[in-house]
Amino acid sequence: MNKIELKRILDEELFNPAVYSLDGGLQNDRLCLSEERNQWCVYYTERGERYDDQWFRSEGDACEELLRRLRELPPSQTRLTSVK
């Protein structure tokens, strides 16, 4: 899986784009995926800080981890109720 395929799955499963970032950054209260120093990192951001960094050698493994973490969160907090 790559970021494009992950984005398609997230859209199909109605994940709210406000709860994740596939381009890294420090946006508040999001799970993030970023490519840094020839590795991939999945982490959570809150108040401009990074937490729970997990590093991967492959994009696919990092995408799988981000998807797993998102699916573990309560749907009422992470999913859209309908497509606009």
C-alpha positions as CSV (number, residue, x, y, z in Angstrom):
1,M,0.0,0.0,0.0
2,N,1.2,3.6,-0.7
3,K,-0.2,7.0,0.3
4,I,-2.5,7.1,-2.8
5,E,-4.0,3.7,-2.0
6,L,-4.3,4.7,1.7
7,K,-6.1,7.9,0.9
8,R,-8.6,5.9,-1.2
9,I,-9.3,3.5,1.7
10,L,-9.7,6.4,4.1
11,D,-12.2,8.1,1.8
12,E,-14.1,4.9,1.3
13,E,-14.3,4.3,5.0
14,L,-15.5,7.9,5.5
15,F,-12.6,9.0,7.8
16,N,-12.7,12.7,8.5
17,P,-9.7,14.4,6.9
18,A,-9.4,16.5,10.1
19,V,-8.2,13.5,12.1
20,Y,-5.2,12.6,10.0
21,S,-2.4,14.0,7.7
22,L,-0.7,12.1,5.0
23,D,1.9,14.9,4.6
24,G,3.2,15.1,8.1
25,G,3.2,18.4,10.0
26,L,2.1,19.4,13.4
27,Q,-1.5,20.1,12.9
28,N,-3.4,19.8,16.2
29,D,-4.9,16.5,17.3
30,R,-4.1,14.3,14.3
31,L,-2.5,11.1,13.3
32,C,0.3,11.8,10.8
33,L,2.3,10.0,8.2
34,S,5.6,11.5,7.0
35,E,8.7,10.6,5.1
36,E,11.8,11.8,6.9
37,R,15.5,10.9,6.4
38,N,14.7,8.0,3.9
39,Q,12.3,6.5,6.5
40,W,8.6,6.7,7.2
41,C,7.1,7.8,10.5
42,V,3.6,7.5,12.0
43,Y,2.9,9.8,14.9
44,Y,0.2,11.7,16.8
45,T,0.3,15.5,17.2
46,E,-1.2,17.6,19.9
47,R,-0.6,21.3,20.7
48,G,2.4,21.5,18.3
49,E,4.1,18.4,19.7
50,R,4.7,14.9,18.3
51,Y,4.0,11.8,20.3
52,D,4.2,8.0,19.8
53,D,6.6,8.2,16.9
54,Q,6.9,4.8,15.2
55,W,9.5,4.5,12.4
56,F,9.3,2.2,9.3
57,R,11.6,1.4,6.4
58,S,8.8,1.0,4.0
59,E,5.9,3.3,3.0
60,G,3.6,0.3,2.9
61,D,4.3,-0.7,6.5
62,A,3.8,2.9,7.7
63,C,0.5,3.2,5.8
64,E,-0.7,-0.1,7.3
65,E,0.2,1.3,10.8
66,L,-1.6,4.6,10.2
67,L,-4.7,2.8,9.0
68,R,-4.6,0.4,12.0
69,R,-4.4,3.3,14.5
70,L,-7.2,5.1,12.8
71,R,-9.5,2.0,12.8
72,E,-8.9,1.6,16.5
73,L,-10.3,5.1,17.3
74,P,-14.1,5.5,18.0
75,P,-16.0,5.9,14.7
76,S,-18.1,8.7,16.4
77,Q,-14.9,10.8,16.6
78,T,-13.2,9.9,13.4
79,R,-15.8,9.2,10.7
80,L,-18.0,11.5,8.6
81,T,-21.7,10.8,8.8
82,S,-22.2,11.3,5.1
83,V,-20.3,12.3,2.0
84,K,-20.8,15.9,1.0
